[in-house]
């Protein structure tokens, strides 16, 4: 009996992610669905592919042998199917993107609706993930990242605004109670709302004005996860808990309404906008090629 191709893809996803939960997160499905698919594959092949414990999921010897040959085979199958897709009048298929939460909120809303209208036969699956995920290994067609997080051997295409800034802001109530900082080092005496990456890294706050640059590690009553916890941080800032540093575009509505007040604006640090990146080691799928051409045409 032969295993279903979809079930084999589930085996590959679990093996790459080293677990059902992480594989489910990266493939936008559920752990139980992946578990069922792996179980069907093991039944069809009449052999155990994974050792499962409460703490870890590891490949058996047979599973490792299968995965070592399965990964390039499935990639070849996908490339073959996409080659056929190239003969269609219009691109079709699924485009899988891994993007940071900031891109899902600030970049893609002005791009994706028009793209989907222009290409109704393309389906787009977005996984918003602020961790530095290996997009190719996780089964994504492409990702969106900033310069310092771009993976090696990748082609990068500019997407979204090319110049961005980190903005510092606080509520009028907080500034009335605690005073307005006049220099970045004054923040060491203030309540600051920090963000932490999923890998545990707590990035410092950086400022620059002319030739002077300042890097500090402020303290405060609240730290949120970079990505899913940012909206909570913004709400806390609006309620006067402390100062927050975030993408200027993210804070713009609150700055415009007066809910937040800009602080130390001459010191706000600018940086280059994000890139869509994809591997130069594989055939570019038709949906991804259409998306690349679309964002290039938009300038």
SULZI-V430052 format. One record per residue. N is the residue number from 0. RES is the residue in three letters. PHI is phi as a letter, one per 30 degrees, with the letter a starting at -180 (NA if undefined). PSI is psi in degrees with one decimal (* if undefined). OMEGA is omega in whole degrees, -180 to 180 (999 if undefined). Layout:
N | RES | PHI | PSI | OMEGA
N | RES | PHI | PSI | OMEGA
This chain:
0 | UNK | NA | 138.0 | -180
1 | UNK | c | 150.5 | -180
2 | UNK | d | 149.8 | 177
3 | UNK | d | 142.2 | -178
4 | UNK | d | -40.1 | 179
5 | UNK | d | -38.0 | 178
6 | UNK | d | -37.4 | 178
7 | UNK | d | -34.9 | 176
8 | UNK | d | -35.2 | 177
9 | UNK | d | -41.5 | 177
10 | UNK | e | -45.0 | -179
11 | UNK | d | -41.0 | -180
12 | UNK | d | -43.5 | -180
13 | UNK | d | -39.7 | 180
14 | UNK | d | -42.8 | -179
15 | UNK | d | -38.7 | -177
16 | UNK | d | -12.9 | -180
17 | UNK | i | 34.8 | 178
18 | UNK | l | 155.8 | -177
19 | UNK | d | -39.8 | -177
20 | UNK | d | -46.5 | -180
21 | UNK | d | -39.8 | 178
22 | UNK | d | -39.6 | 179
23 | UNK | d | -40.8 | 179
24 | UNK | d | -42.3 | -176
25 | UNK | d | -25.7 | -178
26 | UNK | c | 6.0 | 177
27 | UNK | h | 45.5 | 175
28 | UNK | b | -163.1 | -179
29 | UNK | c | 150.8 | 177
30 | UNK | e | -37.2 | -179
31 | UNK | d | -36.8 | 178
32 | UNK | d | -40.5 | 177
33 | UNK | d | -40.3 | 179
34 | UNK | d | -41.9 | 178
35 | UNK | d | -40.6 | -180
36 | UNK | d | -42.9 | 179
37 | UNK | d | -41.6 | 179
38 | UNK | d | -40.1 | 178
39 | UNK | d | -40.5 | 179
40 | UNK | d | -42.1 | 179
41 | UNK | d | -38.1 | 178
42 | UNK | d | -43.6 | -179
43 | UNK | d | -36.9 | -178
44 | UNK | d | -10.0 | 180
45 | UNK | h | 39.8 | 178
46 | UNK | a | 146.9 | -180
47 | UNK | d | 130.8 | -178
48 | UNK | c | -24.8 | -178
49 | UNK | b | 143.4 | 165
50 | UNK | d | 126.1 | -178
51 | UNK | c | 127.2 | 172
52 | UNK | b | 175.5 | 179
53 | UNK | d | -18.1 | -176
54 | UNK | c | -23.0 | -173
55 | UNK | a | 156.7 | 172
56 | UNK | b | 116.9 | -178
57 | UNK | b | 152.2 | 180
58 | UNK | d | 141.6 | 168
59 | UNK | d | 174.1 | 178
60 | UNK | d | -42.0 | 179
61 | UNK | d | -39.6 | 180
62 | UNK | d | -41.7 | 179
63 | UNK | d | -40.5 | 179
64 | UNK | d | -40.2 | 180
65 | UNK | d | -47.9 | -176
66 | UNK | d | -36.5 | -178
67 | UNK | d | -29.4 | 178
68 | UNK | c | -21.1 | -177
69 | UNK | d | -41.1 | -175
70 | UNK | e | -53.6 | 179
71 | UNK | d | -30.8 | -180
72 | UNK | d | -44.6 | -180
73 | UNK | d | -38.0 | 176
74 | UNK | d | -38.9 | 179
75 | UNK | d | -40.1 | 178
76 | UNK | d | -45.7 | -180
77 | UNK | d | -38.4 | 179
78 | UNK | d | -39.8 | 180
79 | UNK | d | -43.4 | 179
80 | UNK | d | -37.2 | 180
81 | UNK | d | -31.8 | 177
82 | UNK | d | -38.6 | 176
83 | UNK | d | -38.9 | 180
84 | UNK | e | -28.4 | -180
85 | UNK | d | -18.1 | 179
86 | UNK | d | -7.2 | 180
87 | UNK | d | 157.5 | 177
88 | UNK | d | -34.3 | -179
89 | UNK | b | 141.7 | 179
90 | UNK | e | 144.3 | 178
91 | UNK | b | 163.0 | 179
92 | UNK | k | -165.8 | -176
93 | UNK | c | 134.2 | 176
94 | UNK | c | 119.1 | -178
95 | UNK | c | 119.6 | -177
96 | UNK | b | 137.4 | 172
97 | UNK | c | 121.3 | -173
98 | UNK | b | 153.6 | 173
99 | UNK | d | 156.9 | -180
100 | UNK | e | -36.1 | 180
101 | UNK | d | -37.9 | 179
102 | UNK | d | -38.6 | 178
103 | UNK | d | -31.2 | -178
104 | UNK | c | -37.2 | -169
105 | UNK | c | -26.0 | -174
106 | UNK | c | -52.4 | -171
107 | UNK | d | -30.2 | -180
108 | UNK | e | -27.0 | 180
109 | UNK | d | -1.8 | -176
110 | UNK | c | -50.4 | -170
111 | UNK | d | -44.6 | -179
112 | UNK | e | -44.5 | 180
113 | UNK | d | -37.3 | 178
114 | UNK | d | -44.7 | -179
115 | UNK | d | -32.3 | 176
116 | UNK | d | -36.4 | -179
117 | UNK | d | -27.5 | -178
118 | UNK | b | 75.8 | -175
119 | UNK | d | -15.9 | -179
120 | UNK | c | 2.7 | 176
121 | UNK | c | 133.4 | 173
122 | UNK | c | 137.2 | -179
123 | UNK | c | 129.9 | 175
124 | UNK | c | 120.8 | -178
125 | UNK | c | 127.5 | 170
126 | UNK | c | 113.0 | 179
127 | UNK | d | 114.5 | -170
128 | UNK | b | 113.6 | -177
129 | UNK | d | 2.1 | 174
130 | UNK | d | 159.1 | -180
131 | UNK | d | 74.1 | -177
132 | UNK | d | 140.0 | 172
133 | UNK | d | 97.5 | -171
134 | UNK | d | -40.9 | -177
135 | UNK | d | -46.2 | -179
136 | UNK | d | -30.0 | -178
137 | UNK | d | 0.5 | 175
138 | UNK | j | 13.0 | 177
139 | UNK | d | 153.2 | 178
140 | UNK | d | -33.3 | -178
141 | UNK | a | 170.9 | 178
142 | UNK | b | 170.5 | 173
143 | UNK | b | 127.8 | -179
144 | UNK | b | 167.6 | 175
145 | UNK | c | 167.7 | -173
146 | UNK | e | -51.3 | -171
147 | UNK | d | -13.2 | -178
148 | UNK | c | 5.6 | 180
149 | UNK | d | 135.3 | 180
150 | UNK | d | 159.6 | 179
151 | UNK | d | 159.4 | 178
152 | UNK | h | 35.6 | -180
153 | UNK | c | 148.8 | 173
154 | UNK | c | 131.5 | -177
155 | UNK | c | 131.5 | 179
156 | UNK | b | 123.6 | -180
157 | UNK | e | 138.6 | 178
158 | UNK | b | 132.6 | 179
159 | UNK | i | -172.3 | -179
160 | UNK | e | 139.3 | -178
161 | UNK | d | -17.6 | 177
162 | UNK | b | 127.2 | 177
163 | UNK | b | 167.3 | 178
164 | UNK | b | 152.8 | 168
165 | UNK | d | 128.5 | -178
166 | UNK | c | 145.8 | 175
167 | UNK | c | 133.6 | -176
168 | UNK | a | 162.0 | 176
169 | UNK | a | 163.8 | 179
170 | UNK | d | 154.9 | 176
171 | UNK | e | -35.7 | -180
172 | UNK | d | -45.0 | 180
173 | UNK | d | -45.5 | -178
174 | UNK | d | -34.0 | 178
175 | UNK | d | -36.0 | -179
176 | UNK | d | -38.1 | -169
177 | UNK | c | -7.0 | -180
178 | UNK | i | 162.7 | -178
179 | UNK | c | 123.6 | 178
180 | UNK | d | 141.0 | 179
181 | UNK | c | -13.4 | 178
182 | UNK | b | 147.3 | -179
183 | UNK | e | -33.0 | -180
184 | UNK | d | -20.7 | 176
185 | UNK | d | -22.1 | -178
186 | UNK | d | -20.0 | 178
187 | UNK | d | -16.1 | 178
188 | UNK | c | 9.2 | -177
189 | UNK | c | 163.6 | 174
190 | UNK | d | 120.9 | -177
191 | UNK | b | 139.2 | 179
192 | UNK | c | 114.9 | -173
193 | UNK | c | 163.5 | 176
194 | UNK | b | 140.7 | -180
195 | UNK | b | 134.5 | 176
196 | UNK | d | 162.0 | -178
197 | UNK | d | -21.1 | 177
198 | UNK | d | 3.7 | 178
199 | UNK | j | -9.3 | -178
200 | UNK | d | 130.6 | 178
201 | UNK | c | 95.1 | -174
202 | UNK | d | 142.5 | 178
203 | UNK | d | 168.6 | 173
204 | UNK | c | 131.1 | -176
205 | UNK | b | 140.2 | -179
206 | UNK | b | 155.2 | 174
207 | UNK | a | 143.0 | 176
208 | UNK | b | 114.3 | -176
209 | UNK | i | -125.4 | -179
210 | UNK | d | -6.7 | -176
211 | UNK | c | 133.7 | 175
212 | UNK | b | 145.2 | -178
213 | UNK | b | 135.4 | 179
214 | UNK | b | 120.4 | -176
215 | UNK | b | 162.8 | 176
216 | UNK | b | 81.1 | -177
217 | UNK | d | 161.8 | 178
218 | UNK | c | 165.7 | 180
219 | UNK | a | 176.0 | -174
220 | UNK | d | -9.7 | -174
221 | UNK | b | 131.4 | 172
222 | UNK | b | 130.8 | -178
223 | UNK | b | 160.0 | 177
224 | UNK | d | 135.5 | 177
225 | UNK | d | 118.0 | -173
226 | UNK | k | -102.2 | -174
227 | UNK | d | -23.7 | -177
228 | UNK | c | -0.2 | -173
229 | UNK | d | -40.0 | -179
230 | UNK | d | -35.5 | 176
231 | UNK | d | -41.3 | 178
232 | UNK | d | -41.6 | 179
233 | UNK | d | -44.0 | 180
234 | UNK | d | -39.4 | 178
235 | UNK | d | -40.0 | 177
236 | UNK | d | -41.7 | 179
237 | UNK | d | -31.0 | -179
238 | UNK | d | 5.3 | 175
239 | UNK | i | 17.2 | -179
240 | UNK | d | -36.3 | -179
241 | UNK | l | -171.6 | 179
242 | UNK | d | 149.5 | 179
243 | UNK | b | 141.8 | 175
244 | UNK | c | 128.2 | -174
245 | UNK | a | 170.9 | 175
246 | UNK | e | 132.5 | 179
247 | UNK | e | -40.6 | -179
248 | UNK | d | -33.8 | 179
249 | UNK | d | -37.5 | -177
250 | UNK | d | -10.2 | -175
251 | UNK | e | -47.1 | -178
252 | UNK | d | -36.3 | -178
253 | UNK | d | -32.0 | 175
254 | UNK | d | -39.1 | -180
255 | UNK | d | -36.2 | -178
256 | UNK | d | -14.4 | -177
257 | UNK | i | -0.9 | 177
258 | UNK | d | -31.7 | 174
259 | UNK | b | 151.9 | -179
260 | UNK | c | 132.9 | 178
261 | UNK | d | 141.5 | -179
262 | UNK | b | 135.2 | 178
263 | UNK | h | 39.5 | -176
264 | UNK | e | -36.6 | 178
265 | UNK | d | -15.7 | -178
266 | UNK | c | -2.3 | -176
267 | UNK | d | 132.4 | -176
268 | UNK | d | 130.5 | 176
269 | UNK | c | 157.1 | 178
270 | UNK | a | 161.7 | -178
271 | UNK | d | 142.4 | 180
272 | UNK | d | 174.8 | -173
273 | UNK | d | 172.5 | 179
274 | UNK | b | 144.2 | 165
275 | UNK | d | 127.4 | -179
276 | UNK | b | 149.7 | -178
277 | UNK | a | 164.7 | -174
278 | UNK | d | 143.4 | 174
279 | UNK | c | 10.5 | -176
280 | UNK | c | 7.7 | -178
281 | UNK | b | 160.8 | 177
282 | UNK | d | 132.3 | -180
283 | UNK | d | 119.3 | 179
284 | UNK | d | 150.3 | -178
285 | UNK | e | -42.9 | 178
286 | UNK | d | -38.5 | 179
287 | UNK | d | -41.6 | 178
288 | UNK | e | -41.3 | 178
289 | UNK | d | -39.6 | -179
290 | UNK | d | -41.7 | 178
291 | UNK | d | -47.9 | 179
292 | UNK | d | -36.7 | -178
293 | UNK | d | -47.1 | -177
294 | UNK | d | -29.4 | 176
295 | UNK | d | -39.6 | 179
296 | UNK | d | -28.9 | 179
297 | UNK | d | -10.3 | 178
298 | UNK | i | * | 999
